[in-house]
Structures are given as C-alpha cells and as structure tokens.
Amino acid sequence: MNFKNTGILYIVPTPIGNLSDITYRALKILQEVDLIACENIKHTNILLKHFNIKNILISFNKFNEFQKSDRLIQELEKGKKIALVSSAGTPLINDPGYILIKKCHLFKIQIIPLPGACAAITALSASGVSTSSFCYEGFLPSKKKLRRSLLNSLKKEKRTIILYESKYRVIETVQDIINEIGANRHIVIAREITKKWEIIYGNKAHIIFNWIKEDQNRYNKGENVIIIDGYKESKNINLSDKIINTFTLLRKVLSLKQSVLITSKIHKTNKNDLYQYAIQHEEK
C-alpha cells in the first residue's frame, strides 16, 4: 500500500496485570512517539512512571472517540508519531480505537501494530479447551433477556467461545449459561490473569456455579474470561453394564488414564469410547 508522507500510528498493547509483561519494543515506542492516546490517563501514567517514561498523554476513550479521532488524524497528517494504548491489553479488543483505525486506512496513514498481552488469548492458551478454532464475543449484554438470547444462539456453536464478564455479573452469567447452553457444558473461569490472585478453573457449568458461590473472593475482584467448550454432536456409546461397572470401580482408586487402559484391556473395548463416557458422566 502506498502511504502518504505522514506520521505513523502505533497500536501498543500494555500489560493486563503484571507490568513485567510489557515488551522492550513497546517501551521504546512509548518513549519515542510524539504523543500517546490512552483510554485512561491515570492508568497509563502509572505504567509510564514505573518505567521512567515521560511523554504527552491525551484522553481517547469511548466517550470522545469520534471527536478525538479527527484531531489525531490531523496530527498524523502533520507527520507526528502516535501510540494508541488501552487501559490494559491490546487496543481495540473490546476497547476504543476502531474509528481511528478506519480513518487511518481512509487517509492512507501507516499503522504499525505491536504484539502483546490479550486476556482472551492468554486465558484460552491455559484453558485446556480446544484452541484450533474459536469465536470471541466480548462482554455479553447487561440486560438479562438480551444476554440469554445471545447465549441461546451460541448453544450449537462448535467453536470454543470466549467471553468477558465483570465481577458484578459473573454469577448471573454462569447461571444463564446453565439455563441456555447446558448445566453439563464444560466451561473455564480465568480470573485476575497475570495478577497475584490469578485463578484458572474448568469444570461443568453447574459445578463452576457452585464453586464461585462458595467463596466471595472468587467473584468480587477483577474481570473474568469465560471460555465455553464448543458444541459436540452426541455420540451413541454402546458399553455393556460389565464394562461400565469395571470402569466405575477402577475410577474409585485409579486415575482416568489408568482406568481406561485397564478396562479396555480386560474387555477389549475402544479406549476413546471410555474417555467419551467419562466426559459425559463424571462430575469432576
């Protein structure tokens, strides 16, 4: 693409908790640009102060994005270099910036994105849920009717589903997942990612619901990433009562892997069928 003789807009991810997660390249850009457009000036100042960086900051958030995008375009056309940052993570992922990026493309202004922290991807990588294909839904609607309607539309989504949820609605949202998607659907709660009290826990939705309610520290701090295992067609598993009894007895004293291996050898049955049976029937 042929760019105008203008400045450059850098999209700069910042840490989602642990300040050590910022890259050397990001620090260099934040030091060298002419100004930084940030979602929250106070929050960004904490980051800059920690790394002894001084620069000009301007507010750029969902309330002033339309107005400030025009101003930033003017500065870029003058040859200025600008860094766009959000409060945490990668800008534009559930944060302001879309309008500015669209205008940069329209006015042929160069955009350079930097790789970095993103809560959704960080949580997904450690979830134990399929990562080969997924969809990102961001924050669900705050109104119950709209939230339930959206979840219901995702009931047969085969890809892994990634959601964000605040501490204020996480219990209610898990309850809605139970009602609309299913009590036995495997989900993962990733809370306070990269921070001191980080928790990543996966189980059936109804077990997660009870687990959260057991301790207020599991829902009264920070934001949550909720990962929902994709829909899978039910498979008819024809296991005899003898096979199931053997497997059940072994599971009381052995690991899942050992129980499957021994049961399959005793009864000469398919190991995958035993694993599938465990997924469908075991609570933990």
C-alpha positions, -999 to 999 in steps of 0.1 A, spaced: 0 0 0 12 35 -8 11 56 23 11 94 23 41 112 36 26 113 71 32 101 106 26 66 120 0 53 144 14 25 166 -11 1 183 7 -7 215 -5 -35 239 1 -29 276 1 -55 305 -32 -68 317 -19 -71 353 18 -79 357 38 -49 345 67 -71 336 47 -84 307 54 -53 285 78 -58 256 111 -39 251 97 -27 217 66 -13 234 86 6 259 108 20 231 78 32 211 61 48 242 93 67 248 99 79 213 64 88 199 53 124 199 22 117 220 2 88 235 -35 84 230 -48 65 260 -81 52 273 -73 62 309 -46 88 315 -43 80 352 -38 43 345 -13 49 317 6 73 339 12 45 364 27 24 337 49 51 323 61 62 358 70 26 366 94 25 336 106 61 339 89 73 307 78 108 302 55 118 273 24 138 263 -8 120 270 -43 127 256 -75 111 266 -90 87 240 -120 67 252 -154 55 241 -170 89 251 -147 111 230 -135 87 203 -154 104 174 -141 138 183 -105 128 192 -101 106 161 -103 137 139 -77 155 160 -53 126 159 -57 123 121 -47 159 118 -16 153 140 -7 122 119 -10 142 87 15 167 101 40 138 104 35 131 141 41 96 155 13 85 179 9 55 202 -26 42 209 -30 23 242 -59 10 262 -61 6 299 -48 -29 296 -42 -54 269 -44 -50 232 -62 -18 220 -95 -23 201 -102 -57 216 -133 -46 235 -117 -11 237 -118 21 217 -99 26 185 -119 12 157 -130 46 143 -94 59 144 -81 29 126 -108 31 99 -99 67 93 -62 59 91 -69 35 63 -92 61 46 -64 87 47 -37 63 38 -18 67 71 5 40 81 -5 17 111 20 -4 129 6 -30 154 27 -44 181 22 -79 195 14 -82 232 -9 -90 261 -45 -100 254 -66 -115 282 -88 -136 259 -58 -154 242 -38 -157 274 -67 -174 291 -75 -196 261 -39 -209 260 -42 -223 295 -78 -234 294 -75 -270 283 -103 -263 258 -97 -266 220 -77 -237 206 -78 -246 170 -110 -227 162 -127 -202 185 -150 -172 184 -148 -141 206 -180 -125 219 -165 -99 243 -188 -87 271 -224 -101 270 -253 -77 272 -260 -64 307 -298 -70 303 -308 -105 312 -332 -110 283 -306 -100 257 -279 -119 274 -299 -151 275 -309 -147 239 -273 -143 228 -262 -174 248 -291 -194 233 -279 -185 198 -245 -199 208 -258 -232 221 -248 -252 190 -217 -231 182 -190 -258 175 -161 -235 181 -147 -226 215 -165 -195 228 -146 -167 246 -165 -142 268 -155 -113 291 -176 -107 323 -173 -83 352 -173 -93 388 -208 -79 392 -224 -103 368 -202 -134 367 -225 -155 389 -256 -144 370 -239 -151 336 -228 -186 346 -264 -193 357 -276 -181 323 -250 -204 306 -265 -233 326 -300 -224 315 -294 -216 279 -264 -238 269 -265 -266 295 -255 -275 330 -230 -301 318 -212 -280 292 -176 -276 302 -166 -240 309 -134 -224 323 -132 -193 345 -100 -174 342 -99 -145 368 -72 -119 375 -50 -132 347 -13 -125 353 -20 -110 387 -13 -123 422 -46 -139 428 -49 -155 393 -73 -184 391 -80 -207 361 -105 -234 368 -126 -255 344 -155 -279 350 -191 -285 341 -211 -252 343 -232 -262 373 -201 -272 393 -184 -239 384 -216 -221 395 -214 -237 430 -177 -232 432 -179 -195 426 -207 -190 452 -187 -209 479 -162 -180 482 -168 -143 476 -131 -139 467 -139 -159 435 -162 -132 422 -157 -99 439 -124 -89 423 -114 -81 388 -128 -91 354 -133 -127 342 -126 -145 310 -152 -173 305 -144 -200 280 -171 -223 268 -163 -256 252 -179 -258 217 -210 -279 209 -203 -315 201 -227 -339 185 -238 -366 209 -223 -400 201 -241 -432 210 -217 -452 231 -226 -488 234 -209 -500 265 -221 -531 284 -230 -530 320 -200 -552 328 -176 -526 311 -192 -497 329 -191 -515 363 -154 -523 358 -146 -488 347 -165 -473 376 -148 -495 402 -114 -487 389 -121 -449 388 -126 -450 426 -90 -458 431 -71 -450 399 -66 -421 375 -87 -417 345 -59 -428 321 -52 -460 342 -89 -468 345 -94 -465 307 -63 -485 299 -71 -514 323 -108 -515 314 -100 -516 276 -76 -544 281 -99 -565 303 -129 -561 280 -111 -554 247 -131 -522 242 -123 -489 225 -104 -465 247 -119 -434 230 -154 -447 239 -144 -450 276 -129 -415 275 -162 -402 260 -182 -420 286 -161 -403 313 -166 -369 298 -204 -374 297 -209 -389 332 -181 -379 355 -187 -348 377 -150 -340 382 
